[in-house]
Amino acid sequence: MNTNVKLKFPEADDFFSELQLHVKQTVTTDVHKKSVRLLWLKLFFYFLLFSASYASLYVFNHEKLFTLVINYILIGLSGILLAFNASHDAAHRTFSRRPWVNELIYTITFNLQGVNGHLWKIRHKSSHHLFPNVDGCDADIDDNPMIRLSPTQPRYWWHRYQHLYATGLYFLYTLHWIFIKDFIYLNKKDLANLRDLKHSRSLAIRLISWKAFYFVYMLALPVYFADSSWSAVLIAFFIMHCTVSIFFVLTLIISHLCMETKFPVADENGLLPYGYHQHQLEVSMDYHPTSRLANWIFGGFNSHSAHHLFPHLPHTLYAKITPLIQTASKKYNYAYNELSLLAGICSHYRYLRKLGKTLN
């Protein structure tokens, strides 16, 4: 694993300067304002959907376990779509020029899912966005003994079967995040490219408080006010997380971890092989990037090249600027990776199988 955190990119060419000019010409002030209004509309839409799904626990009588499970699944899916379409953009401050507005949206919508928003934002903005797919410098592919995610990570005998057992682990992803992952990152001083991390006691208190709130409103209140038994609620809660986890993982993991994406390695001087913007294209995978429907559902995660090149822009613009990225990539002979959602998922499992059997 490359532990040199003093990595650098080669000098850039004219690719991004030209692309940025075309994006500025396309994204006029009026177009940008319209995209922000649509972003707010999506926030209210998904928050109302999430609220309605939760309220239905108390409005309807769930005498059968099946209907309670369906209700919890709707809560979970609407919650993750709220995070896709609001939390992520708020973390990148695209809702408002006022930082506190973005922070408020981000904190509420993210922590409602039971996971800590602050710790994730550190990993996402200060690690993943700087060095995506660079082992040792991207927290998203940081050491994971169960699944080998990068060709430069050590291979163990059990990785030979990782394409078979990975799905079972993916089903448990959000539960692992809530109960284990947040606490690991709260106590980690070194994480990928980040060194000497220090988290305040107030952060630990907020983390525990938000989790306590999550368990109260997701478990305790339905038992006491919706006439549901503890066993039924716990079963529904578990199935909800399994459903949300597999949806979350398979729609996000393919944006970087596929057969087609690269995993750049720095030379002995810490120099990566691609310039910064070319690097973002080499390591990203798009699926249905110009589809308005896909954009509405996945919050721009399906247009990942646009997100990594222009993270300061609302995701509601990605479908509009992606054709500009495709044209510029072709002109400068840069990689541009695109598959369908299903093809991307299949490619990810082929990638897992390849890394389980070979050293690179």
N, C-alpha and C positions, 0 to 999 in steps of 0.2 A: 504494500500500500504506500502511496506517495504521501509522505508526511511533511513535505516542504510546502509551507503555507505562503511563501514569498513568490508566488507564481506571477507571471506576466504574459501579456498577449503581444504578438508581433504588431508592427505598425499596420494600421488599417489602410485599405485602398479607398477608392471613390464610391464603393457600393452604398454605404450607409448615407453618405452625404447626398447622393442622388436620390436615394429612396426617401430620405427625410424631406427633401424638397418636394417630391411628389405627394407625400402624405400631407404636408402643410398646405399644398394647393388643393387637396381633396377635403381635408378636414378644416373647413372654414369656421369662423366664429359661430355662425348660425348652426352649422352641422354639429359642432361640438356641444353647443347648448342643447340641441335636440337630443343628442346621445345621452347627456347627463339627465335630462328629463325622463328619458326612457329608463335609465338606470334607477331613478327614484320610483318610477312606476313598477318596475320589477321588484324592488324592495318591498313596496306596499302589497303587491300581489302575492308574493311568496310568504310574507309575514302573515297576511290574512289567511292564506291557505294553511299555514302551520297552526295558527290560532284556532281556525275552524276545526282542523283535525283533532287538536287537543280537546277543544270544547265538546266534541262529539262523544268523548269518553263519558261525559256526565249527562248529555242530552239523551242519548240512546241507552236502552237497557240491554247490556251484553250478558244475557243469560247463558249463551253458548261461548265456549272458549274460542271457537273459530272466529266469531265476529269481533271479539276482543283483540285477537291477534291481528286481524285485518286493520282494525283501528290503530293499533300501535305501529304497524308497518306504514300506514299513511302518515302518522306523526313523524316517524323516522325519515321517510323519503322527502316529505315536505321540508323537514328541518335541514337535511343535507342540501337540498336545492336552494334553500334560503342562504346557506353558507356559500354555495357555489356562486350565486348571483349577487350577493351583497357583501358578505364578510371579506372575500378575497379582494374585491375592488376597494373596499374601505381600508384594508391594510395597505393598499398602494395609494391611498388618498385621492381617489378619482371622483368621489361624491361631491366634495366641496373644497374650496380654498382654505376653509377654516379647519385646522387640524383636529380640534376638539369634536367637530361634527363627525368626521371619519372615525375617530377613536370611539365615540359613543356607539355608532352603528356597528363597528367592528366588535367591540367588547360584548355588546348584548347578543348579537346574532351568532357569534362564534361560541361564546361560553354557554349559550342555551343548549348546545349539543353535548355538554358534559366534558369537553376538553378545553385545556387552557389556551386562550388566544395569544397571550403575550409571549409564551415560550415558542409557540409555532411561528409567530411573526419574526422572531429573532432568527430562527433556522431558515425561514423562507427568504427573507430579504437580505440577510447578511451572509448567508452561506450558499443556498441553492441558486439564487439569481446571479451571484457573482461567478460561480464555477459549476454550472450544471454538468452532471455526468463525469466530473473529475474526481476520481476516487481519492479520499483523504481531504477533500475540500468541498464536498457537497454533502450536507447533512442528510439529504434524502436517500443516499446510498451508503451511509455510514455503516460501519461494521455490523453485520447481521449474521450470526453463526448459523441460522437455519436456512437462509436463502442467499445464494451468491448472486449479486446484482451487477458486478463489474468484472471484466476479464482480469483486472489486476488484483482482485481479492483472492485470498487463499481458497483452495478447493479441497473439500473434505469428502470422504466416501459417500456420505448421505446426500450430497448435492447431486449425485447421479440420478436420484429419484425426485428431485425438487419440482420438476414439472408435473409430477403426480400428486405430491402432498401439498403444494403451494396453495391450492384452492381452499383446503381445509384451514390453513393459517389465515388466508384472506377473509374467511367468514368471521374470524375472531378479531379482526383488526381494530375496530373502534372500541371494543371492550378492553383490549390490551392497552390502547391509548389512554382510556379513562382511568384504569386501575393501576397501570404499571408505567407506561411510557412517560407520562407527564412528570412523575416523581423521579424517574431516572434523569430526565433532562433538567429538572429543578436542582439536582445535586451534581451535575456534570460541570467540571471546570474547563475541560477541553472537549470541543466538539467540532469535528471536521477541521475547517480552517480557522475556527474561533478558539482563542486561547484566554486563559485566566478569567473565565466567566464568573461573575458574582451576582447572585440574585438576593434581593432584600428579603427581610423577614416579612415585610408587608405583602410581597408577592406570594409567599408561601401561604399567608393567611387568606389572601384573595383566592388563591387556587383552591384551598380546602373549602372556603365558604361557597364558591360557585359550585363545586362538586356536591356539597351538602344540599344546596338549593336544587340542583339537578335531580338528586335522588328523592328529595321530598316531593317535587312536583311530578316526577315521572313514576314513582312507586308508592309513596305513602298516601298522597292525596287521593289517587284512584281507589285505593283500598278503603279509605275511610269515608269517602263521599260518593263513590260510584258503585258501592255494594259489590265489589269484586274481591275475591279471595286473594290472599298473598300468593298462593301457588299459581293461580291463573295469571296474575299480574307479572310475576317473575318469568313465567313461561313466555308470555307475550313480549315482555321486555327483551328476553334473550333472542327470540326469533326476529324481533325488530332489528336488533343489532347485527344479527347474521345477514339479514337482507340488506341493510344499509351498508354494511362493510363490503360485501361483494360488489354492490353498485359503485360505491366510492372508489375502491381499489381498481377495478377493471376499467373505469372511465378516466382515471387519472394516471395510472401506472404506464399506460400505453403512450402517454405523451412524451416519454423519454426512454423507456426500457423496452426496446424492440430490436429485431434483427437489423433494421435499416438505420438506426441511430448510432452515432459514434460515441466512443468513450476515450477522449483525448488524453494523452500522457505527455507530461512535460519532459524536456530533455535535462541533461545534467546541470544546466544553468537555470532551470526553472522556467524555461520558455515553452509555452504551449504551441502546438502546430498551427493553429488558426488565429486570425484576428478576432477580437471580441465578438463582433456582429456575425461573422461567418461561423464562429463557434456556436452561437445560439441556434443557428439553422442546422448545423451538423448534428446537434444533440436533441432536436425537437421533432415531434411527430404530430401532424394535424390529421383530424378526421372530420369530414364534412365541414370544412372551415368557412365556407361562404353560405351555409344554410342558415336561414333566419330561425327555423325551428330548432336546430341544434344549438344555436347561440342562445335562444330563449331558455332551453333546458339546462345546458351545461355551463352557462355563464362565461363563455369564451375559452374554457379549458380545451375545447375542441379546436381552437385556433391558437395553438400554443406558440407557434413561431411569431405571430403578431404580439402575443403577450410578452415574450422574452425580448423582443426588439423595442416594444413601446409599452412598457408596464405602467407608464403614467397616464395612458389613455384609457377611457372607459371600455369595458369589453363589448359594449354595444356598438363600437366602431370596428371591431375586428373583421367582421364579414365584409366591410367596405374597403379596408386597407389590405386585406390578404391578397387580392389580385395584383396589387402594386408590388407586394413582396415576391409573388410568383414571377412576375415579369422581370424584376430586378435580379432575382436569383438566376434566371435563365440567361440574362444578358452577361452577367459576371461569372457564369459557370459555377455558381454556388449550389450546394445541396438544398433541395426543398423536399421534405418527406411528407407524403400524404397517403393515407389509406382510409378505407371505410372503418367504422367502429368495429365490426365483426372481424375484418381482416387484421386490424390492429391488435385485437385480443389474441387471435391465432398467432400472430407474429411474436407477441410477448411470450407465449408458452413455448414456441420454437426457440426463442432466445434462452429461456430458462433451461430447456433441454440441452442446448448447445453448451452453455456455461457449466452444466452439470457433468458433461462428458469430456470437455477439452479445457486446456489451460488458458486459451484465449479465443 
